[in-house]
Structures are given as C-alpha cells and as structure tokens.
Amino acid sequence: MSDTETLGAIRATKPRTGSADITRSYTALSRVVRESGLLNRTRWFYLALVSLLVLALGGAVTGFILLGDSWFQLLIAGALGLIFTQFAFLAHEASHRQVLESGPNNDRVGRILAAGVVGISYSWWMTKHTRHHANPNKIGKDPDIDFDTISFTETDAAKQRGLLALITRKQGYLFFPLLMLEGLNLHYRSIRTLFERGPVKGRWIELSLIAVRFTVYLGAIFWVLPLGMAFAFLGVQLAVFGVYMGASFAPNHKGMPIIPADAKLDFFSKQVLTSRNVSGGLWASALLGGLNYQVEHHLFPNMPRPHLARAREIVREHCRTLDVPYTETTLMKSYGIVIEYLNRVGLSARDPFDCPMVNQFRRV
C-alpha cells in the first residue's frame, strides 16, 4: 500500500467500482471481521491495563509523598501527565463500547475515568467525538477541524488578524509548543460545557467527580509543596498532558484530505481516505492507546484495541482489492506531514503587504 500524503481538499468523485459496490463490499468486510471474532470483548486485556495504570498512579502518588519539598517533584509531575493521558485513552475506548458488553456500563467506566481521574467532561467528549467519527475532516461537520488558535483550512486562516494571524503564518512550527497549553484548554472547554444551558447527560455527576478530583489533587499539591514549586508542578503536568494528548491524536487526520461541505461520500471511502495509520505495531499501540490503527478504528469504532492489528491486515487487503488508498506511515514522518500541512494552510494568513517575490529572494 502506498503512503498517501495528499494534502488539501478532495473532490466529490465516485470510486471506480461505484459507491453502491463499495457499500456492499463494506458489508461483506464487516461480516468477515465479525465472524473472525474481532468485535468480541477482551476483558482480560482491559483488566490488565487498568491494573497497570492504577499501579503506575499509586507509584506516582507514593513518590510524591516520599519526595516532599524537592524540585525532583517535577519528574512526578511529568509522570502524572503521561499517566493521565493513558487513562484518557482508556476513557476514549470505553466511550466507543470497546471495554465492556453493556453500553451503560461502558459509559459509567468512561465517566469515572474522564471526570474523576483525568478531570475532563465525558459528555463533552462524547458529543464532540461522535460528531468527528460521523464526518471526519468534513468542513462544517467535524469539530476537530474547527478553528481553535490553529487553522486547519485556508478559509479559517485567511480570517485571522493581528496576533492570531502572526501565529497562523507559522502555525506548523508552533503546533507542538502550543500543545503545552492544550491540557489547560481541554479542562477549560470541557468543564465550561457543564455550566451551559441545555441538556447535558450526567451533568451533576461529572461536576461532582471533577470537583472532588481537583479538590484532592490541587489540595495535595499546594499543601505539600511551596507555592512556586506547586505552580511549577502543575505547569509541567498540564504541559506533558497536553503535548502527549495532542501528539497522539494529531497523526490520525491532520494533513489528510479535507472533505468539502457539499461532498457526498460513502461510509467506507469517507473513513479510509481521511485517516492515517502509524506503523510500529505493539509499541505504537501502547504509546498511542491504539490510535495508531486509525483506519480500522474508524471503520469499526467498537473494536477492542488488541484486535486492531489483525483487522489491519484484513482492511489493507480489502483496500487493495478495491483500489482505495490506504495510508500508513511512521510516527515521525506523520509529524512532518502535519507541520508541512499546517504551514501551507497558514500561508492564507500572509500579511497583505508581504511581497512573495521579495521573500523568495530573501530566502536565497
């Protein structure tokens, strides 16, 4: 399979085999996947994963208590950023019904992990992420490509003025540094929705879990550590959390084709053409919480993490048969693609008084 690195919008064209044929073939693919047992729950895996994460969290808490007033606490802060991200991955899998058989039980687990451990609203994530899965990279439909400091489309980039325009012009290079603020942004945006008008499922449960979480967490930090060290601890933890979360989700769709708002694509083509896998197998799956198998995850959102590798072989062969591009690349190469794409989009925010010819000679 080729490493498709097409950037920008894709045309609303029909595949050579025809939309109806691809739809029928996806039905057949789903049957093969189901009969292969790849949609069966893997309780042993998630039980082991939860146990490992609880042990890691317990070790970090123990280290925090033993170190006391020491700048080595920043190492604990970094470790907590990694651990909270891994818990967020697990909450993400619960939201997709990957962990348990029952939908309500998955929601309970996901809500406890997201709100009670990570400190993020589960309802906010479910609403946002469900919209993303329904229309990945589609303008006006996918909230993940809506403007939020970073512009993912030329139209949004061209609208920016002042400081935001300056950031947008170099947004590819600034993407990873800006992720250090993403942890704070995720907490703020998700908690804000719990105070908005309108129905929010589990609003008071989540507010209670988040309140307890932050009371215990912040209370322990500011009780044990001097004020300056406590803020440094919190800053490192949020920075690591934000970078890890952003760097894990960015390779999935950023730099892949953007679907125009009026385009019509069948489910299979829509999910495969806009998704990118990351090679690396077991280590990549552990590092990225299974998000490295993004194509398979989008085709079968409720498939447990341990089965995605096997599904990859089936889906790759299916794409080869249909002559549908299947994109997979290394983690570092995917970051290069993301940076290049964001910089290219950012050109739309160029200062109107800039002269392209003069800038070209300056580079020479």
Disulfide bonds with the S-S distance in Angstrom:
none
